[in-house]
Amino acid sequence: MDWQGWFALGLSGAALLLMSSGRFAPHMVMMGVLVVLSVSGLISPEQALAGFSNTGLITVVALFVVASGIHHSGGVDLLVRHLLRSPKTVRSAQARIALPVSLLSGFLNNTPVVATMIPAVHAWSRKIGISPSKLMIPLSYSAILGGTLTLIGTSTNLVVNGQYQQLTGGDGFSIFSITMVGLPVAVIGLAVMLLVMPRVLPDRKDQQKFGSMREFTLEVAVSVGGPLVGKTVGEAGLRELERLYLVEIERDGSVVTAVPSEEHLRGGDRLVFAGDTQAISDLLRINGIVPSVHEDEPSLSKDRTERRLVEAVLSPQSDVLGLTIRDARFRDRYGAVVLAVARGGERVSGNLGNIRLKPGDVLLLEARPAFVSRQRYNKDFLLINDLDTDTPRHDRAWLSWTILVVLVGLAACGIMSMLNAALLAAALMILTGCCSVGQAQKSVDVPVVLTIAASFALGAALQETGAASYLAEGILGLSHGHILLAILLVYFAVSTLTEMVTNNAAAVLVIPVVLSMTTAMGAPAEPFVIAVMMAASASFATPLGYQTNMMVFGPGGYRFADFVRVGLPMNLFIGLVTVAVIAVVYGISLY
């Protein structure tokens, strides 16, 4: 292998390290790699940009819109109302979640499915008296296993299929090609999950992690005729307090939220602060601040049209990770004020401004009404709970399901290609009003699209420079030419990469290696490609390994160790089952 191959391998290693560190967004890393590959001349500009026109990627974009139509028409809510009901045991409750979610995830992107289910499951858990920590991991794992049922179950399957077509020039896989392997694996995986998880998952009662508003907010008033009247918030020194944040001002029956420093104070203003409630003495030392005369009724407990109280979960790609709340300047950045932070199901105590933010933190925010619509699809937040969100168009719920069934039927019967069926379904979702144009635009996960498209450039470089062949020879050496052992090694290589970087990037990087290896062995590529699809989807061991895991991390009140304890054995078990099923389906000898 010449220097170009080593350069491509070095670039791959650097990209993996940067993404696994968590400090750099995957799409920025992969776009940087694309720039280096194109500018260096290692691949042509056409090869560098080929990912953006790949049929698999465009199909993924169309299916984001289809999922949005199901979500905004209340299609998922329709199933929730009819299927959850009143179970008697934890196992029965988990089964009522697992079966519909896994089936839904076989035909929809599992991220909106889980996003829709989390608030419903959380409210349902309180109703039936079962801890959310017993239900949220099964919700995520069911969505992951369901994604392996069909080619459209996850974006990874479609991307792998698109890259396979691009590199081989073949026809690719049909919508149910993966089902022969995915269905038995999903059935066995769900059965084991329902057998084991009721006993091993933690039982952390839903203690309303943010508790009473009185626990972390306090109220004072501006003295009528005092020295602060007419001064701005900044001039009054209310922005420089060490242990408290000014959240809002109640004035003449209305509320000023996310208070700017330029806001002028008036006599009788009721000021609400968040942070260390023991710091009230610091406030009362300020000349012109007096105790509030409305202590019997906290301002934040009143419903106001000017504000929203929302819970938001920080994503691993958030720009504010590692920063303190004060340094993150939430008010300026998002138009919201942090009232409290929960981590591992419990509120983080201490000086609010000095709390360093971590992935999976649940933030209680006070914001203006537009915050939810602006930030719901922001990469900084995985999930935003708000009771006053847009009402789904329930009268179109059945219509949205009909469109999805037509999509699957057209693709399965070969009447249309997967791409054309998905594009048609996306257009129908918008034209029939199942989702608006704005909702469709917001549903497209741009960072995911950029990560996938840029990953194709690195995959092409590995193929062109011979680096893929070099790695394939290494795996062949370890497997001693045994096909089943080679599949096992490929599976666990992808599974390990998926826990460190995005599943799409892991799959795209490995496919060129797999194709080089099958060519050298004279073996069919299909079982190896199916193994890559399965391994990239089956990520259970950490909350960082798969987006739905991170989404349930905060609402379930989990700790990192909870995922490792139940997810690592699940990873190993599903891996062995997958390889065994592949051996049976494709008639590969164990010896």
N, C-alpha and C positions, 0 to 999 in steps of 0.2 A: 504494500500500500504506500502511495506517495504522500507528499506533504499535504496535498489537498484533502485527502482522507483524514489525516490526523487533525487537520484544522477543523474539519466538520465535526469530528468526534469531540475535540476540545470545546467547540462552540456548543455542542449538545450538553456536555457536562456542565459548562458554565451556566447555561439556561436552566438546567435542572436544579443546580445549587441556588440560583437566584430565586426561582419560584418556590422551592421548598423552604427558603428562609422566612417566607411570609412577609418580607419587607417590601417586595415589589409585586405589583399586579401582574398576573400571568400574561395578559394581553399586551402590556407594555414590554415585557421581556421578549415575547415572541415577535412583536413588531420590530424591536431592536435587532433581533437575530436576522429577520428578513432584510433589513437595511444593510447589515454587514455582508450577508451573502450576495446581495445584488451589487453593491458597490465594489466588493472585492473581485467580482467576476467569476466567483465559484459556480454560480448558476446564472443563466440568462435572465433578463428582466421578465420575459414571458413565463419562465418557470417560477420565478419568485412570486408573481402575481396570479398564478394559475389557480391557487386555492380560492380566490375571490369569485371565480366563475365555476367552481366545482358544483356539479349537480347535487351532491350530498349536502353541501353547505346551504344552497338555495332552498332545498327541501326542508332543512332545519328551520330556516327563517319563516317559511310558509306555515310550518306546523306550530311555531310560536303563536301565530295569528289564530290558527284553528283552536288551540288550547285557550286563547283569550276569549274566543267566541263561546266556548263551553262554560268558561268561568263566569263571564259577565252576563250570560243569559240565565244563570242560576242552575245550569245543568248538573253540577256536582251537588249543590244543595238539594236537588230533587232526590238524589240517591241517599244522601245523609238522612233526610227526614224519614224515608221509608225503611232504612236498614238498621239504624243504630238501636232505637227502641230502649228496652230495659233489661239488660242481661243480669244474671244472678251472681256470676263469678268473674274474676279477673280474666280467666282464660276465655270465657264466653265473650267478654267485652273486647279482648284483643282479636278474636276471630271475626267479630262484627266489623272491625276496622280493616283487618288484613284482607279479607276476600274481595270486597268492592274496590279497595285502593289498589290492590295488585292488578285487578282486571282493568281498571281505569288507566293505570300507568302503562299497560300494554299498548294503548292506542293514543295516549296523550303524553306530552312532556310532564314528567312527574313533579317538577317544581311548582307549577300552579295548582296541581292536585293537592300537594301537601300544604301549600299556602292557604288554600280554601279550607282544608280539613282542620288545621291547627286550632283556629278559634272555636269551631264546632265541637271538636273533641275536648277542648279545655272546658267549655261550658257543660258539655255532657258529663265529664268526669265529676264535676261538682254535683250534678243532679243525681248520679248513681252512686256517689260516695266512694269512688275509686281514685287513687292518686294519679295525677297526670304523668308522674314518673314511671308508672306501669304501662302507659299507653303510647307515649310519644315516640320512643325508640321502635316499637312494633309498627307504628305508622310510617316512619322513615324506611325501615327495612322492607316492609311490604311494597312500598313504592319502588325501591331499588330492584327487588326480585321481579316485580311486575314489568319493569322496563326491559327485561330479557325475553319477554314473550313474543315480541314481533320486531321487525326491523325498524318500525317507527316508534318503538317504546322509549328510546333515548336518542339524543342527538349523536351520541358516540357510535351507535350502530349505523346510522346514516352516513356519518363522516367516514367510518372505516370502509363502508361499501363504496362511497365516492372515490376514496383514494385507491381502493382495489381496482375499480374500473379504470382510473387514470393511469395506473402503473402497468396494468396488464392488457388494457384495451378490450377486456371481456365485457360480458353483459351485466355482471354483478349478481346480487342476490335478490330473490323475490321477498315480498313482505313477510311470508311465513317460513322462510328458509331457516331462521334461527329457532323456530318454535319447537322443532324436534328435540333440540337440546334444552332450550329455555323452559319449556313447559314442565318436564319432569324435575328439573333442578328447582324451579319455583315451588312446585308442589311439595317436594321433599324439604326444601328450605323453610317454607311456611309451617309445615307439620312439626319440624324440629323446634322452630321458634315458639309455636304455641305450646309445645310440650315443656320446654325449658324456661322460657322467659318469665312466666308468672312467678317462678321461684327465685330467679337470680337478679331480676331488676330491683333497684332500690325502691322502698316504699316511703317516699317523702310526701307527706300530706301537703295539700295545697294551702299554704298558710297566708295567701294574699301577700306575696313577697314585698309589696310596697306598703302594706299595712294602712294605718290611718294617716291622713294628711298632716295631722298634728305632730306626728313623730319626726317629720323632716321639714316642716315649714313653720314660719312664725310671722306674725303680723304686727305692725306698728302704724302710727298715724303721723301726719305732718301737722304740727301745732298751728292752729288758726292764728294768724297775725305774728307767727314766729319768724326767725331769721332765715328759714329755708324757703319761705314763700317767694315765688318768682325766680328762684335759682333753678338751673338745670340739674339733672341727676348727676352729671359729671362734676359740676361746680360744688354740689353738696357733699362730695366725697363718697357717694354710695356705690361707685364702681371700684373703689380701691379697698373695699373690705376684704380681709384675709379669709374669713371663714363663712361668708354668706354671699349669696347671689340675689340681686333684685329680680324677681320673676315678673310681677305685674303690679299695676296700680288700679285700684277700684276707685272710681270717681263719679259721683252723681248718678249712680245706678248703672254705669257702664264700666268697661274694663279696657285698660291699655295693656296689651300683651307684648312679650319680648321687648321690654322697654328700652328705647334708644337713649344714649347718653345725653342727647340734646333735648329730651323731654323736660318741660318746665313743671315744677312742683306747685301745687295749690294747697291752700289751707284745708285741712280735713281729708286730704288724700289718704287712702288706706293702702299701705305698702306691704306686699307679700314677698318674703325672702325664703330661699331654700338653702339648706346646708346644715351647719352645726347649730341646733336650736339652743344650745347652752350659750351661744354668743349673743343672746338678746341684750345682755348687759353692755356689750360693746356698742350696740345701736342706741340704747337709751342714754349713753354718755354724749351723743351728738346733740348739740344745742338745736332745738327745734323739732326733735323726734319725741313723741309721747306714746304711752301704751295705747293699743287699739281698744276702742270702746265696744267692739263687736266680737269679743273672744268666744262668745257662745256659739257662733256660726262661722266657721272658717270660710273665707272667700272662695277657695278652690273647690269647696263642696257644692257650690251653686252651679247650675247649668247656665252657660253664657254662650250666645251666638258668636261672640268675638274670639272665642278660644276653643281649642281642642286639647284634651289630655290624651296622649297616645303612648303606646309602648312600641319601641323600635329595637330590633336586634342588630347589633353591629356585625357586618360581614367581614370575612378575612381580607377583602380588598379595600376596606374603608380607609380613607385618607387620614383619619384621626387616630388610628391605632398607635399605641405607644406614647401618645400625647396626654397631658393632663387635661381635664375639662376646661380649666382656665386657659391653657395654651391653645386648645382647639378652637376657642372663640366660637362656640356653637351659635350664639345669637347672631353674629355677623355672617357665619357660613351658611346656616340653615334657616334662620328666622325662627329659632326655637330655643327654649331654655331647659337645661337638664334639672329636674327636680330630685331625682334619685337614681341610683345604679344598683342593679341586682346581678349577682354572679353566683352560679351554682345554686339557684333557687332562693338565695338570701340577699337581703339588702346590704350593700357595702357601706359600712359606717365610717365615721371620721370626716375629715375636711373634704367637702364635696369638690372644691376646686382643684385639690391635689390628687384626686383619683386618676390613675393612669388607665386608659381604656384598652380593653382586650377583645379579641374576636369572641362573639357569642354573648357579650354583655347585653343585658336588657336595660334599656334606658327609659325612664318615665319622663316624658317631655311635655311641656306646655308650649303650644304653638298656635299660630293663626290657622283658620280653617283650610286655607289653601295648602298647608304643609303636606297633608296626606296625599293629595293628588299629585303634588310635585315630586315627592320623595319615594312614593311606593315602588317605583322601578329604578331608583337610584342604586348604583353599585355599592354605596356605603351601607345600605340597610338591606337585610334579607327578608324582613317581615315587619310590617307595621300594622298593629291592631288598633282599630278605631271603630266605635259603634256608629258613627255618622258617615259612613262611606256611601258611595253611590248604590242605590237600590238596583239589584239585578233585574234584568228584563225577563221575569219568570214566564211570561206568555210565549217566549221564544225558546224555552228550555228544550222542549221536544224537537223543535226545528233544528237546533244546534246538534242534537244527537243524530238526527236523520242525515244531516250533512256529513258528519263523521262516518256514519255507516256507509254512505255512498262513496266516500273517499276510499275506505278500506276495500269495498267491493270492486271498485274500478281498478285499483292496484292489484288486488288478489287475482282477479280474472284476466289480467293482462290487457284489458281494454285501453288503459292508459298507463304511462310510465308513472313511477312513484312521484317524480317531480311534477308532472302535469296534474295529477290527481290532487296533490297537496296545494298547488297554486289555485286550482279551481275551487277547492274547499275554502281556502283563505279568502278568495274573492267573494264567495257566497256568504261567508260569515259577516262580511262588511256590508254587502248589498242588502241582505235580509235584516240587518239591524241587530244581529246577535251580539256584535260589538261595534263600537264607533271607530272611525278612522283614528282618532286620538288614542283610544285604548289599544288598537292594533299596533300603532307605532310604539307605544310604551311597552308592549309585550315583548318586543324583539330585544333580546339580551345582547347589546352591542359588544361588551367585552368578551362574551363567549364566542360571538361570530368572528371577532378579530383574532382571538386566540386560535380558533380552528383554522382560519384562512392562512394565518402566518405559519402555523405548524406544518402546512403542506410544503412550504419552501424548505424547511429544515429536513423534512422527509425526502424531498427531491435531491437535496445535497448529499444526504447519506447514500442514496441510491447511485447518483452520478459519480461520486468520488471513489466508490468501492468500499466505503466504511461499513455499509450494511452487510456486504459480503464478508468482511473481516469479522464483524460481530457474529454473523451466522455461523462461520467456521468455528468460533469459540463455543457456541452453544452445541453445535454438532459434536465437537470434541467431548464435551461433558456428557452428552447423551449416547455417545458411542454408536451413533447411527440408528438408535432405537426410536421409532416414530412417536410412540406414546410417551416415552420419557422426555423427548424433545418438546411435545405439546405441554407436558407438565412444567418444564422449565420456562417455557414462554408464558404460560399462565401466571406463574408466581412472579416472574419478572415484571409483567404488566401490573399485576396486583400491587406489588411493592411500589412501583412508580406512581400508581394512582393515589396511594396514601400520601405521597409527597407533593405531587403536582396535580394539575387538572386531569381528569380522566380522558378528555378529548386529546390533549397534548400527548399523554402517555401512549394512547392507542396509535396516533398518527406517526409517532417516532418509531414504533416497533414494527409496523406493517412492512416497511421496506426490508427490514431484517428477516422477517418471516418469509417473504417472497423469495429472497436470496437463498434462504435455508431450504425451502421446499424444492427449489430448482436444483440445488446441489444434491438433495436426497432422492430426487425423482419421485417425490411424494405429492399427493393432491394438496392444494393450498387450502381448500375449504375448511377442513377441521381445524387448522391452525388459525385461520381468520375468525372462525366462530369462537375459538378459545380466547382470542384477543378481545372480541366484543364482550364476552361474558366477564372476563377478568377486569376490564375497564369499568364495567357497571357495578360489579359486586364488591363494593367498598364499604366495609362495616366497622373497621377497627378504630377510626378516629373521627371526631366531628369535622375535621378539616378535609377528610378524604372525599366526601360527597356533599353537595350543597344541601340536600334534604336533611342530612345529619346535623349540619350547622343550624338549620332552621328550627329543629326541635330541641336544640341544646339548651337554650334559655327557657322557653316555655315549659320544658319538662323538668327544670330544676336540676339538670345533670352536672356532674363533674367530669373532667377529662378521663379520669380513671374508670368511670362507669362504662364508657364506650370501649375502652381497651379490654376491660374484663369480659364483656359479653361479645364484643365485635371481633376480637382477634381469633377466638375459637370459631366464630361464624365464618370468617375469611378462610381459614384453613379447611373447615368442613365443606363449604360450598365449592372451594377449589378442587378438592378430591372428588366430590360428587360430579362436578362438571366434567372433569377429565374421564371419569368412569363412564358417564353417559355418552360422551363423544366416542369413546372406544366401542361402545355397544352400537350406537347409531351408524358409525362409519366402518364397523367391522375390523377395527384395529386390534391386532393380537397383543395380549399382555406380556408375551414372552418374546 
